[in-house]
Amino acid sequence: MNNKQKAKLHRPIAEAAVFLGALGCCGTGYAAEQATVGEAAAPASIWERDTLTGDWGGLRAALKDTGTDITLGYVGEGFDVISGGLRRRSSYEGRFEFSVDSDLDKAIGWPGAKAHVTIFNIHHGGSNVAENTGSLADPSNIDGLPTTRLFTAWLEQSLWNDHFSIRAGQLAADDEFFTSPTAGGLINGTFGWAGLMSADMTNGGPAYPVATPGIRLKFRPTDRLTALAAAFNGDPAGRHCDDDPQRCNRHGTKFPLGGGTLWMGELQYGVDQSEGAEGLPGLYKLGAWYSDHGFADQRYGLTESGASVPVSDPALDSPLNHRGDWGLYGVVDQTIWKSDARSLSVFLRGGFSPSNRNLVSYYADGGFGLKGLFASRPDDRLTLGVAYAKISQDAAAADRDAVLFNDASYVARSSEIVYELNYTAQITPWWTLQPDLQYIVRPNGGQNPGDPTRSMNHAFIVGLRTTIAF
């Protein structure tokens, strides 16, 4: 890497440092100035605040009193592909977040109503870690096309003492469906919106970084039982997208309504979920999804006469499409030990979809999260996760069929396995550091995504993430 490339790679880091320094100086200076006015209390130390820029001279507290909560945050991370993958290269990715949550009862006297909006600015230093590994599972859950985009924007109405609510607007399914609190401590995207969903749903489904119009119903008959049901626009990229779906809906303002409907439902059973509960918290989920969109067969297409042939057959005239797709999944997240501020929790998620119309037919992940590994650091977390994505039999058979119709020998995909270990160090209430190790076995199922005649070596990735709440 020459000096010019290094400068280009590190420019976002330098800019972020300058920006953070300016904000910190301005925030502390303004707070100190306000403390000298009248008998105002001295502001908390910068190391004790919940946010880097503090209370903005009382403005933040005043806004909360009127029902408005503003979130400003930055996530930045550097990754290096040490071995394997597509390229042994370093990368930097960053994301600014601006969110506003409004309690409309406090704000305008609308009982039970809430509003929310999130805007992201996503950027990287010329390349991202996903491009360097070539894996199905994105090593970064903040990865995205560099842009400023509207992510989610919705209005929610609660009824009957919060036993029922309805949310409508631009929604992201990964905010509420197929989630695991313990798995949320990991950085690889597959531990959030699982590979079963991102690989099989149309253009990745309604999940970060592309949300879509939808409506969600929540029914909570008891403190332990919750039922979710949602209908999303079936194609978050919009109709007739033949490019990267993020490019087709680059700023999140397309609000597509074509492309069919994606239906999702989930039953949740939670034990000892309240903050003061004495027992061991546990969360159990069972969910399903169905899309009425068209899905191409993974192995077969049609000749001009309508006969079924492998997609690699020169006689192929058109794809063989299936109407509709579906999947089932489950989640277990259970704390198995806790003592004072320390705890150990485990998680397990899994699901499956039909082989003939999906790239991934089976998926499972699991691991553990240990809070307070060191007694002197009770807010730190150590998290380990393993994820397995099985390439469907039909997709693997299509690779073997290609050998019969091409001179070159195609590599048959089999499965992809992700191992991740990271440690979240809570430096201050507003700042965390996360050193991260990932090892991906058979990226893209073992087949080079740019040249299917070549295999892929296992990828070893080292990274460091920093998260700052302003």
MIKOL-393040 format. One record per residue (C-alpha): x, y, z. Coordinates in steps of 0.1 Angstrom, whole numbers. Layout:
# residues N
<rec><u>X</u><v>Y</v><w>Z</w></rec>
...
***
This chain:
# residues 470
<rec><u>0</u><v>0</v><w>0</w></rec>
<rec><u>16</u><v>33</v><w>-11</w></rec>
<rec><u>15</u><v>65</v><w>10</w></rec>
<rec><u>-13</u><v>80</v><w>-11</w></rec>
<rec><u>-35</u><v>49</v><w>-4</w></rec>
<rec><u>-26</u><v>50</v><w>33</w></rec>
<rec><u>-35</u><v>87</v><w>35</w></rec>
<rec><u>-68</u><v>79</v><w>18</w></rec>
<rec><u>-75</u><v>51</v><w>42</w></rec>
<rec><u>-67</u><v>70</v><w>73</w></rec>
<rec><u>-84</u><v>103</v><w>63</w></rec>
<rec><u>-118</u><v>93</v><w>77</w></rec>
<rec><u>-101</u><v>84</v><w>110</w></rec>
<rec><u>-83</u><v>117</v><w>112</w></rec>
<rec><u>-115</u><v>136</v><w>103</w></rec>
<rec><u>-135</u><v>117</v><w>130</w></rec>
<rec><u>-108</u><v>125</v><w>156</w></rec>
<rec><u>-109</u><v>162</v><w>148</w></rec>
<rec><u>-147</u><v>162</v><w>148</w></rec>
<rec><u>-148</u><v>144</v><w>182</w></rec>
<rec><u>-122</u><v>167</v><w>197</w></rec>
<rec><u>-142</u><v>198</v><w>185</w></rec>
<rec><u>-174</u><v>184</v><w>199</w></rec>
<rec><u>-157</u><v>175</v><w>232</w></rec>
<rec><u>-142</u><v>210</v><w>236</w></rec>
<rec><u>-174</u><v>228</v><w>226</w></rec>
<rec><u>-195</u><v>206</v><w>249</w></rec>
<rec><u>-173</u><v>209</v><w>279</w></rec>
<rec><u>-167</u><v>247</v><w>273</w></rec>
<rec><u>-204</u><v>253</v><w>270</w></rec>
<rec><u>-213</u><v>233</v><w>301</w></rec>
<rec><u>-187</u><v>251</v><w>322</w></rec>
<rec><u>-200</u><v>284</v><w>310</w></rec>
<rec><u>-235</u><v>275</v><w>320</w></rec>
<rec><u>-224</u><v>264</v><w>354</w></rec>
<rec><u>-212</u><v>299</v><w>362</w></rec>
<rec><u>-246</u><v>314</v><w>355</w></rec>
<rec><u>-267</u><v>319</v><w>387</w></rec>
<rec><u>-265</u><v>290</v><w>411</w></rec>
<rec><u>-265</u><v>262</v><w>385</w></rec>
<rec><u>-249</u><v>230</v><w>397</w></rec>
<rec><u>-214</u><v>221</v><w>383</w></rec>
<rec><u>-216</u><v>198</v><w>353</w></rec>
<rec><u>-206</u><v>162</v><w>357</w></rec>
<rec><u>-170</u><v>152</v><w>348</w></rec>
<rec><u>-166</u><v>144</v><w>312</w></rec>
<rec><u>-157</u><v>108</v><w>323</w></rec>
<rec><u>-189</u><v>104</v><w>343</w></rec>
<rec><u>-214</u><v>118</v><w>317</w></rec>
<rec><u>-238</u><v>95</v><w>299</w></rec>
<rec><u>-230</u><v>113</v><w>267</w></rec>
<rec><u>-198</u><v>131</v><w>255</w></rec>
<rec><u>-214</u><v>165</v><w>251</w></rec>
<rec><u>-234</u><v>163</v><w>283</w></rec>
<rec><u>-268</u><v>179</v><w>289</w></rec>
<rec><u>-262</u><v>209</v><w>265</w></rec>
<rec><u>-267</u><v>233</v><w>293</w></rec>
<rec><u>-300</u><v>218</v><w>304</w></rec>
<rec><u>-315</u><v>216</v><w>269</w></rec>
<rec><u>-314</u><v>178</v><w>267</w></rec>
<rec><u>-333</u><v>175</v><w>300</w></rec>
<rec><u>-358</u><v>201</v><w>290</w></rec>
<rec><u>-364</u><v>183</v><w>257</w></rec>
<rec><u>-370</u><v>150</v><w>276</w></rec>
<rec><u>-395</u><v>167</v><w>299</w></rec>
<rec><u>-415</u><v>176</v><w>268</w></rec>
<rec><u>-412</u><v>141</v><w>254</w></rec>
<rec><u>-383</u><v>144</v><w>230</w></rec>
<rec><u>-352</u><v>123</v><w>232</w></rec>
<rec><u>-323</u><v>130</v><w>208</w></rec>
<rec><u>-296</u><v>104</v><w>201</w></rec>
<rec><u>-263</u><v>113</v><w>184</w></rec>
<rec><u>-238</u><v>85</v><w>180</w></rec>
<rec><u>-208</u><v>74</v><w>160</w></rec>
<rec><u>-194</u><v>39</v><w>153</w></rec>
<rec><u>-160</u><v>35</v><w>137</w></rec>
<rec><u>-141</u><v>4</v><w>131</w></rec>
<rec><u>-109</u><v>-9</v><w>114</w></rec>
<rec><u>-105</u><v>-44</v><w>100</w></rec>
<rec><u>-75</u><v>-63</v><w>86</w></rec>
<rec><u>-79</u><v>-95</v><w>66</w></rec>
<rec><u>-48</u><v>-113</v><w>79</w></rec>
<rec><u>-52</u><v>-144</v><w>57</w></rec>
<rec><u>-76</u><v>-160</v><w>32</w></rec>
<rec><u>-106</u><v>-143</v><w>18</w></rec>
<rec><u>-103</u><v>-123</v><w>-14</w></rec>
<rec><u>-78</u><v>-97</v><w>-5</w></rec>
<rec><u>-53</u><v>-92</v><w>24</w></rec>
<rec><u>-62</u><v>-56</v><w>29</w></rec>
<rec><u>-71</u><v>-32</v><w>57</w></rec>
<rec><u>-103</u><v>-12</v><w>58</w></rec>
<rec><u>-121</u><v>14</v><w>77</w></rec>
<rec><u>-159</u><v>19</v><w>81</w></rec>
<rec><u>-179</u><v>45</v><w>101</w></rec>
<rec><u>-214</u><v>55</v><w>107</w></rec>
<rec><u>-230</u><v>86</v><w>123</w></rec>
<rec><u>-265</u><v>82</v><w>137</w></rec>
<rec><u>-291</u><v>109</v><w>144</w></rec>
<rec><u>-323</u><v>96</v><w>160</w></rec>
<rec><u>-353</u><v>114</v><w>175</w></rec>
<rec><u>-379</u><v>96</v><w>197</w></rec>
<rec><u>-410</u><v>115</v><w>207</w></rec>
<rec><u>-435</u><v>107</v><w>234</w></rec>
<rec><u>-465</u><v>124</v><w>218</w></rec>
<rec><u>-485</u><v>123</v><w>250</w></rec>
<rec><u>-460</u><v>146</v><w>267</w></rec>
<rec><u>-454</u><v>166</v><w>235</w></rec>
<rec><u>-489</u><v>173</v><w>222</w></rec>
<rec><u>-513</u><v>154</v><w>246</w></rec>
<rec><u>-518</u><v>124</v><w>223</w></rec>
<rec><u>-522</u><v>95</v><w>248</w></rec>
<rec><u>-502</u><v>63</v><w>240</w></rec>
<rec><u>-486</u><v>77</v><w>208</w></rec>
<rec><u>-449</u><v>76</v><w>199</w></rec>
<rec><u>-429</u><v>88</v><w>169</w></rec>
<rec><u>-394</u><v>78</v><w>158</w></rec>
<rec><u>-369</u><v>87</v><w>130</w></rec>
<rec><u>-333</u><v>75</v><w>124</w></rec>
<rec><u>-309</u><v>89</v><w>98</w></rec>
<rec><u>-275</u><v>74</v><w>91</w></rec>
<rec><u>-244</u><v>87</v><w>74</w></rec>
<rec><u>-223</u><v>57</v><w>63</w></rec>
<rec><u>-188</u><v>60</v><w>50</w></rec>
<rec><u>-156</u><v>40</v><w>46</w></rec>
<rec><u>-120</u><v>45</v><w>36</w></rec>
<rec><u>-122</u><v>32</v><w>0</w></rec>
<rec><u>-131</u><v>-4</v><w>6</w></rec>
<rec><u>-150</u><v>-24</v><w>32</w></rec>
<rec><u>-142</u><v>-56</v><w>50</w></rec>
<rec><u>-170</u><v>-75</v><w>32</w></rec>
<rec><u>-153</u><v>-68</v><w>-2</w></rec>
<rec><u>-121</u><v>-82</v><w>12</w></rec>
<rec><u>-135</u><v>-114</v><w>26</w></rec>
<rec><u>-160</u><v>-123</v><w>-1</w></rec>
<rec><u>-182</u><v>-141</v><w>25</w></rec>
<rec><u>-220</u><v>-144</v><w>27</w></rec>
<rec><u>-219</u><v>-132</v><w>63</w></rec>
<rec><u>-208</u><v>-95</v><w>64</w></rec>
<rec><u>-181</u><v>-92</v><w>91</w></rec>
<rec><u>-195</u><v>-58</v><w>100</w></rec>
<rec><u>-230</u><v>-50</v><w>110</w></rec>
<rec><u>-226</u><v>-13</v><w>101</w></rec>
<rec><u>-214</u><v>-20</v><w>66</w></rec>
<rec><u>-233</u><v>-1</v><w>39</w></rec>
<rec><u>-230</u><v>19</v><w>7</w></rec>
<rec><u>-214</u><v>53</v><w>15</w></rec>
<rec><u>-244</u><v>77</v><w>17</w></rec>
<rec><u>-266</u><v>96</v><w>40</w></rec>
<rec><u>-299</u><v>77</v><w>43</w></rec>
<rec><u>-332</u><v>78</v><w>61</w></rec>
<rec><u>-334</u><v>45</v><w>78</w></rec>
<rec><u>-366</u><v>42</v><w>99</w></rec>
<rec><u>-394</u><v>66</v><w>104</w></rec>
<rec><u>-426</u><v>55</v><w>121</w></rec>
<rec><u>-456</u><v>63</v><w>143</w></rec>
<rec><u>-468</u><v>40</v><w>170</w></rec>
<rec><u>-501</u><v>39</v><w>189</w></rec>
<rec><u>-505</u><v>19</v><w>221</w></rec>
<rec><u>-539</u><v>8</v><w>235</w></rec>
<rec><u>-553</u><v>-9</v><w>266</w></rec>
<rec><u>-525</u><v>-1</v><w>290</w></rec>
<rec><u>-498</u><v>-11</v><w>265</w></rec>
<rec><u>-513</u><v>-46</v><w>259</w></rec>
<rec><u>-517</u><v>-38</v><w>222</w></rec>
<rec><u>-498</u><v>-15</v><w>198</w></rec>
<rec><u>-497</u><v>-7</v><w>161</w></rec>
<rec><u>-467</u><v>7</v><w>144</w></rec>
<rec><u>-467</u><v>20</v><w>108</w></rec>
<rec><u>-442</u><v>38</v><w>86</w></rec>
<rec><u>-407</u><v>29</v><w>72</w></rec>
<rec><u>-398</u><v>-2</v><w>93</w></rec>
<rec><u>-368</u><v>-25</v><w>97</w></rec>
<rec><u>-377</u><v>-61</v><w>105</w></rec>
<rec><u>-343</u><v>-67</v><w>123</w></rec>
<rec><u>-354</u><v>-42</v><w>150</w></rec>
<rec><u>-378</u><v>-67</v><w>165</w></rec>
<rec><u>-378</u><v>-100</v><w>146</w></rec>
<rec><u>-353</u><v>-129</v><w>151</w></rec>
<rec><u>-333</u><v>-109</v><w>176</w></rec>
<rec><u>-311</u><v>-121</v><w>206</w></rec>
<rec><u>-299</u><v>-97</v><w>233</w></rec>
<rec><u>-267</u><v>-118</v><w>238</w></rec>
<rec><u>-259</u><v>-122</v><w>201</w></rec>
<rec><u>-263</u><v>-84</v><w>199</w></rec>
<rec><u>-228</u><v>-81</v><w>215</w></rec>
<rec><u>-212</u><v>-95</v><w>183</w></rec>
<rec><u>-201</u><v>-74</v><w>153</w></rec>
<rec><u>-206</u><v>-98</v><w>124</w></rec>
<rec><u>-239</u><v>-90</v><w>107</w></rec>
<rec><u>-251</u><v>-127</v><w>106</w></rec>
<rec><u>-256</u><v>-125</v><w>144</w></rec>
<rec><u>-282</u><v>-98</v><w>139</w></rec>
<rec><u>-301</u><v>-103</v><w>106</w></rec>
<rec><u>-292</u><v>-139</v><w>102</w></rec>
<rec><u>-278</u><v>-153</v><w>69</w></rec>
<rec><u>-310</u><v>-173</v><w>65</w></rec>
<rec><u>-328</u><v>-140</v><w>60</w></rec>
<rec><u>-303</u><v>-118</v><w>42</w></rec>
<rec><u>-295</u><v>-145</v><w>16</w></rec>
<rec><u>-330</u><v>-158</v><w>10</w></rec>
<rec><u>-353</u><v>-127</v><w>12</w></rec>
<rec><u>-357</u><v>-105</v><w>-18</w></rec>
<rec><u>-328</u><v>-80</v><w>-19</w></rec>
<rec><u>-318</u><v>-90</v><w>16</w></rec>
<rec><u>-352</u><v>-82</v><w>32</w></rec>
<rec><u>-363</u><v>-51</v><w>52</w></rec>
<rec><u>-332</u><v>-48</v><w>74</w></rec>
<rec><u>-302</u><v>-26</v><w>79</w></rec>
<rec><u>-293</u><v>-5</v><w>60</w></rec>
<rec><u>-325</u><v>-6</v><w>38</w></rec>
<rec><u>-358</u><v>-4</v><w>56</w></rec>
<rec><u>-392</u><v>-4</v><w>38</w></rec>
<rec><u>-428</u><v>7</v><w>43</w></rec>
<rec><u>-447</u><v>-16</v><w>66</w></rec>
<rec><u>-471</u><v>-21</v><w>95</w></rec>
<rec><u>-465</u><v>-40</v><w>127</w></rec>
<rec><u>-490</u><v>-52</v><w>154</w></rec>
<rec><u>-479</u><v>-62</v><w>189</w></rec>
<rec><u>-502</u><v>-80</v><w>214</w></rec>
<rec><u>-490</u><v>-86</v><w>249</w></rec>
<rec><u>-518</u><v>-104</v><w>269</w></rec>
<rec><u>-495</u><v>-111</v><w>298</w></rec>
<rec><u>-461</u><v>-99</v><w>311</w></rec>
<rec><u>-445</u><v>-130</v><w>297</w></rec>
<rec><u>-462</u><v>-136</v><w>264</w></rec>
<rec><u>-459</u><v>-113</v><w>233</w></rec>
<rec><u>-471</u><v>-118</v><w>198</w></rec>
<rec><u>-458</u><v>-99</v><w>168</w></rec>
<rec><u>-473</u><v>-97</v><w>133</w></rec>
<rec><u>-460</u><v>-75</v><w>105</w></rec>
<rec><u>-465</u><v>-69</v><w>68</w></rec>
<rec><u>-436</u><v>-52</v><w>49</w></rec>
<rec><u>-433</u><v>-42</v><w>13</w></rec>
<rec><u>-418</u><v>-73</v><w>-3</w></rec>
<rec><u>-388</u><v>-56</v><w>-21</w></rec>
<rec><u>-370</u><v>-29</v><w>-1</w></rec>
<rec><u>-350</u><v>-19</v><w>-32</w></rec>
<rec><u>-381</u><v>-11</v><w>-52</w></rec>
<rec><u>-393</u><v>-26</v><w>-84</w></rec>
<rec><u>-371</u><v>-34</v><w>-114</w></rec>
<rec><u>-339</u><v>-31</v><w>-94</w></rec>
<rec><u>-310</u><v>-48</v><w>-114</w></rec>
<rec><u>-283</u><v>-32</v><w>-93</w></rec>
<rec><u>-271</u><v>-32</v><w>-57</w></rec>
<rec><u>-304</u><v>-27</v><w>-37</w></rec>
<rec><u>-287</u><v>0</v><w>-17</w></rec>
<rec><u>-280</u><v>19</v><w>-49</w></rec>
<rec><u>-316</u><v>15</v><w>-61</w></rec>
<rec><u>-328</u><v>30</v><w>-28</w></rec>
<rec><u>-297</u><v>50</v><w>-20</w></rec>
<rec><u>-311</u><v>76</v><w>4</w></rec>
<rec><u>-339</u><v>55</v><w>19</w></rec>
<rec><u>-365</u><v>79</v><w>5</w></rec>
<rec><u>-379</u><v>58</v><w>-23</w></rec>
<rec><u>-406</u><v>43</v><w>-1</w></rec>
<rec><u>-414</u><v>14</v><w>-25</w></rec>
<rec><u>-448</u><v>-2</v><w>-25</w></rec>
<rec><u>-444</u><v>-27</v><w>-53</w></rec>
<rec><u>-428</u><v>-61</v><w>-52</w></rec>
<rec><u>-454</u><v>-80</v><w>-33</w></rec>
<rec><u>-457</u><v>-84</v><w>5</w></rec>
<rec><u>-435</u><v>-100</v><w>31</w></rec>
<rec><u>-454</u><v>-113</v><w>61</w></rec>
<rec><u>-437</u><v>-121</v><w>94</w></rec>
<rec><u>-450</u><v>-134</v><w>127</w></rec>
<rec><u>-433</u><v>-142</v><w>160</w></rec>
<rec><u>-443</u><v>-155</v><w>194</w></rec>
<rec><u>-421</u><v>-144</v><w>224</w></rec>
<rec><u>-420</u><v>-159</v><w>259</w></rec>
<rec><u>-400</u><v>-139</v><w>284</w></rec>
<rec><u>-390</u><v>-149</v><w>319</w></rec>
<rec><u>-378</u><v>-124</v><w>345</w></rec>
<rec><u>-374</u><v>-96</v><w>320</w></rec>
<rec><u>-379</u><v>-66</v><w>343</w></rec>
<rec><u>-348</u><v>-48</v><w>355</w></rec>
<rec><u>-353</u><v>-57</v><w>392</w></rec>
<rec><u>-362</u><v>-94</v><w>386</w></rec>
<rec><u>-345</u><v>-118</v><w>410</w></rec>
<rec><u>-346</u><v>-148</v><w>387</w></rec>
<rec><u>-325</u><v>-156</v><w>357</w></rec>
<rec><u>-338</u><v>-138</v><w>326</w></rec>
<rec><u>-348</u><v>-159</v><w>296</w></rec>
<rec><u>-363</u><v>-152</v><w>262</w></rec>
<rec><u>-378</u><v>-178</v><w>238</w></rec>
<rec><u>-391</u><v>-171</v><w>203</w></rec>
<rec><u>-407</u><v>-190</v><w>175</w></rec>
<rec><u>-413</u><v>-172</v><w>142</w></rec>
<rec><u>-422</u><v>-176</v><w>105</w></rec>
<rec><u>-421</u><v>-155</v><w>74</w></rec>
<rec><u>-438</u><v>-157</v><w>40</w></rec>
<rec><u>-432</u><v>-137</v><w>8</w></rec>
<rec><u>-455</u><v>-137</v><w>-22</w></rec>
<rec><u>-428</u><v>-124</v><w>-44</w></rec>
<rec><u>-413</u><v>-144</v><w>-73</w></rec>
<rec><u>-382</u><v>-165</v><w>-66</w></rec>
<rec><u>-360</u><v>-181</v><w>-92</w></rec>
<rec><u>-352</u><v>-219</v><w>-89</w></rec>
<rec><u>-317</u><v>-225</v><w>-77</w></rec>
<rec><u>-310</u><v>-253</v><w>-101</w></rec>
<rec><u>-334</u><v>-254</v><w>-131</w></rec>
<rec><u>-347</u><v>-231</v><w>-158</w></rec>
<rec><u>-369</u><v>-235</v><w>-189</w></rec>
<rec><u>-361</u><v>-240</v><w>-226</w></rec>
<rec><u>-381</u><v>-222</v><w>-253</w></rec>
<rec><u>-404</u><v>-252</v><w>-255</w></rec>
<rec><u>-410</u><v>-251</v><w>-217</w></rec>
<rec><u>-388</u><v>-281</v><w>-208</w></rec>
<rec><u>-369</u><v>-280</v><w>-175</w></rec>
<rec><u>-331</u><v>-279</v><w>-178</w></rec>
<rec><u>-302</u><v>-270</v><w>-155</w></rec>
<rec><u>-295</u><v>-232</v><w>-155</w></rec>
<rec><u>-260</u><v>-239</v><w>-169</w></rec>
<rec><u>-275</u><v>-257</v><w>-200</w></rec>
<rec><u>-269</u><v>-237</v><w>-232</w></rec>
<rec><u>-305</u><v>-245</v><w>-242</w></rec>
<rec><u>-318</u><v>-224</v><w>-213</w></rec>
<rec><u>-342</u><v>-197</v><w>-224</w></rec>
<rec><u>-358</u><v>-183</v><w>-193</w></rec>
<rec><u>-356</u><v>-188</v><w>-155</w></rec>
<rec><u>-380</u><v>-211</v><w>-136</w></rec>
<rec><u>-397</u><v>-190</v><w>-110</w></rec>
<rec><u>-416</u><v>-201</v><w>-79</w></rec>
<rec><u>-444</u><v>-180</v><w>-65</w></rec>
<rec><u>-438</u><v>-174</v><w>-29</w></rec>
<rec><u>-411</u><v>-183</v><w>-3</w></rec>
<rec><u>-412</u><v>-190</v><w>34</w></rec>
<rec><u>-391</u><v>-199</v><w>64</w></rec>
<rec><u>-394</u><v>-210</v><w>101</w></rec>
<rec><u>-370</u><v>-200</v><w>129</w></rec>
<rec><u>-365</u><v>-201</v><w>167</w></rec>
<rec><u>-345</u><v>-183</v><w>193</w></rec>
<rec><u>-333</u><v>-191</v><w>228</w></rec>
<rec><u>-316</u><v>-166</v><w>249</w></rec>
<rec><u>-311</u><v>-175</v><w>286</w></rec>
<rec><u>-290</u><v>-162</v><w>315</w></rec>
<rec><u>-276</u><v>-193</v><w>333</w></rec>
<rec><u>-257</u><v>-175</v><w>361</w></rec>
<rec><u>-256</u><v>-142</v><w>377</w></rec>
<rec><u>-240</u><v>-127</v><w>408</w></rec>
<rec><u>-243</u><v>-91</v><w>418</w></rec>
<rec><u>-232</u><v>-72</v><w>386</w></rec>
<rec><u>-218</u><v>-103</v><w>368</w></rec>
<rec><u>-237</u><v>-127</v><w>346</w></rec>
<rec><u>-234</u><v>-154</v><w>320</w></rec>
<rec><u>-260</u><v>-159</v><w>292</w></rec>
<rec><u>-262</u><v>-182</v><w>263</w></rec>
<rec><u>-280</u><v>-180</v><w>230</w></rec>
<rec><u>-291</u><v>-203</v><w>202</w></rec>
<rec><u>-309</u><v>-194</v><w>170</w></rec>
<rec><u>-318</u><v>-215</v><w>140</w></rec>
<rec><u>-341</u><v>-218</v><w>110</w></rec>
<rec><u>-347</u><v>-233</v><w>76</w></rec>
<rec><u>-363</u><v>-225</v><w>41</w></rec>
<rec><u>-371</u><v>-246</v><w>10</w></rec>
<rec><u>-340</u><v>-257</v><w>-9</w></rec>
<rec><u>-353</u><v>-253</v><w>-44</w></rec>
<rec><u>-357</u><v>-215</v><w>-43</w></rec>
<rec><u>-331</u><v>-204</v><w>-17</w></rec>
<rec><u>-294</u><v>-201</v><w>-15</w></rec>
<rec><u>-293</u><v>-210</v><w>22</w></rec>
<rec><u>-316</u><v>-238</v><w>33</w></rec>
<rec><u>-305</u><v>-243</v><w>70</w></rec>
<rec><u>-290</u><v>-219</v><w>94</w></rec>
<rec><u>-279</u><v>-220</v><w>131</w></rec>
<rec><u>-259</u><v>-198</v><w>154</w></rec>
<rec><u>-251</u><v>-199</v><w>191</w></rec>
<rec><u>-227</u><v>-187</v><w>218</w></rec>
<rec><u>-224</u><v>-170</v><w>251</w></rec>
<rec><u>-219</u><v>-135</v><w>267</w></rec>
<rec><u>-201</u><v>-130</v><w>299</w></rec>
<rec><u>-207</u><v>-96</v><w>317</w></rec>
<rec><u>-181</u><v>-85</v><w>343</w></rec>
<rec><u>-153</u><v>-109</v><w>334</w></rec>
<rec><u>-131</u><v>-89</v><w>357</w></rec>
<rec><u>-146</u><v>-78</v><w>391</w></rec>
<rec><u>-130</u><v>-44</v><w>387</w></rec>
<rec><u>-148</u><v>-39</v><w>353</w></rec>
<rec><u>-184</u><v>-49</v><w>359</w></rec>
<rec><u>-198</u><v>-33</v><w>327</w></rec>
<rec><u>-174</u><v>-50</v><w>303</w></rec>
<rec><u>-186</u><v>-80</v><w>282</w></rec>
<rec><u>-169</u><v>-109</v><w>265</w></rec>
<rec><u>-189</u><v>-125</v><w>237</w></rec>
<rec><u>-183</u><v>-156</v><w>216</w></rec>
<rec><u>-205</u><v>-167</v><w>187</w></rec>
<rec><u>-205</u><v>-194</v><w>160</w></rec>
<rec><u>-228</u><v>-194</v><w>130</w></rec>
<rec><u>-234</u><v>-221</v><w>104</w></rec>
<rec><u>-251</u><v>-214</v><w>70</w></rec>
<rec><u>-258</u><v>-245</v><w>48</w></rec>
<rec><u>-258</u><v>-239</v><w>11</w></rec>
<rec><u>-290</u><v>-255</v><w>-3</w></rec>
<rec><u>-288</u><v>-288</v><w>-21</w></rec>
<rec><u>-302</u><v>-273</v><w>-52</w></rec>
<rec><u>-276</u><v>-245</v><w>-53</w></rec>
<rec><u>-248</u><v>-269</v><w>-47</w></rec>
<rec><u>-262</u><v>-292</v><w>-74</w></rec>
<rec><u>-263</u><v>-263</v><w>-99</w></rec>
<rec><u>-225</u><v>-259</v><w>-93</w></rec>
<rec><u>-220</u><v>-295</v><w>-101</w></rec>
<rec><u>-242</u><v>-293</v><w>-132</w></rec>
<rec><u>-220</u><v>-264</v><w>-144</w></rec>
<rec><u>-191</u><v>-288</v><w>-148</w></rec>
<rec><u>-211</u><v>-308</v><w>-174</w></rec>
<rec><u>-218</u><v>-278</v><w>-196</w></rec>
<rec><u>-185</u><v>-259</v><w>-192</w></rec>
<rec><u>-149</u><v>-266</v><w>-199</w></rec>
<rec><u>-138</u><v>-253</v><w>-166</w></rec>
<rec><u>-144</u><v>-271</v><w>-133</w></rec>
<rec><u>-167</u><v>-252</v><w>-110</w></rec>
<rec><u>-163</u><v>-253</v><w>-73</w></rec>
<rec><u>-194</u><v>-267</v><w>-56</w></rec>
<rec><u>-204</u><v>-246</v><w>-26</w></rec>
<rec><u>-212</u><v>-264</v><w>6</w></rec>
<rec><u>-215</u><v>-242</v><w>38</w></rec>
<rec><u>-200</u><v>-212</v><w>56</w></rec>
<rec><u>-190</u><v>-211</v><w>92</w></rec>
<rec><u>-183</u><v>-179</v><w>112</w></rec>
<rec><u>-164</u><v>-178</v><w>145</w></rec>
<rec><u>-163</u><v>-145</v><w>164</w></rec>
<rec><u>-148</u><v>-135</v><w>197</w></rec>
<rec><u>-148</u><v>-99</v><w>210</w></rec>
<rec><u>-145</u><v>-79</v><w>242</w></rec>
<rec><u>-165</u><v>-48</v><w>248</w></rec>
<rec><u>-146</u><v>-25</v><w>272</w></rec>
<rec><u>-168</u><v>3</v><w>287</w></rec>
<rec><u>-142</u><v>31</v><w>289</w></rec>
<rec><u>-168</u><v>57</v><w>300</w></rec>
<rec><u>-206</u><v>57</v><w>300</w></rec>
<rec><u>-204</u><v>72</v><w>265</w></rec>
<rec><u>-175</u><v>54</v><w>250</w></rec>
<rec><u>-167</u><v>17</v><w>243</w></rec>
<rec><u>-139</u><v>-1</v><w>226</w></rec>
<rec><u>-143</u><v>-35</v><w>210</w></rec>
<rec><u>-113</u><v>-56</v><w>199</w></rec>
<rec><u>-127</u><v>-83</v><w>176</w></rec>
<rec><u>-114</u><v>-116</v><w>161</w></rec>
<rec><u>-133</u><v>-135</v><w>133</w></rec>
<rec><u>-125</u><v>-167</v><w>115</w></rec>
<rec><u>-147</u><v>-176</v><w>85</w></rec>
<rec><u>-145</u><v>-211</v><w>72</w></rec>
<rec><u>-153</u><v>-215</v><w>35</w></rec>
<rec><u>-163</u><v>-179</v><w>27</w></rec>
<rec><u>-192</u><v>-179</v><w>2</w></rec>
<rec><u>-195</u><v>-216</v><w>7</w></rec>
<rec><u>-160</u><v>-222</v><w>-6</w></rec>
<rec><u>-164</u><v>-206</v><w>-40</w></rec>
<rec><u>-148</u><v>-174</v><w>-52</w></rec>
<rec><u>-177</u><v>-150</v><w>-59</w></rec>
<rec><u>-158</u><v>-134</v><w>-87</w></rec>
<rec><u>-147</u><v>-166</v><w>-104</w></rec>
<rec><u>-167</u><v>-198</v><w>-96</w></rec>
<rec><u>-139</u><v>-220</v><w>-109</w></rec>
<rec><u>-117</u><v>-209</v><w>-80</w></rec>
<rec><u>-120</u><v>-219</v><w>-44</w></rec>
<rec><u>-118</u><v>-196</v><w>-13</w></rec>
<rec><u>-94</u><v>-199</v><w>16</w></rec>
<rec><u>-106</u><v>-195</v><w>52</w></rec>
<rec><u>-105</u><v>-159</v><w>62</w></rec>
<rec><u>-89</u><v>-146</v><w>95</w></rec>
<rec><u>-100</u><v>-111</v><w>104</w></rec>
<rec><u>-88</u><v>-88</v><w>132</w></rec>
<rec><u>-107</u><v>-56</v><w>140</w></rec>
<rec><u>-113</u><v>-28</v><w>165</w></rec>
<rec><u>-145</u><v>-9</v><w>169</w></rec>
<rec><u>-152</u><v>23</v><w>189</w></rec>
<rec><u>-186</u><v>35</v><w>198</w></rec>
<rec><u>-193</u><v>71</v><w>211</w></rec>
<rec><u>-226</u><v>86</v><w>223</w></rec>
<rec><u>-226</u><v>123</v><w>219</w></rec>
***
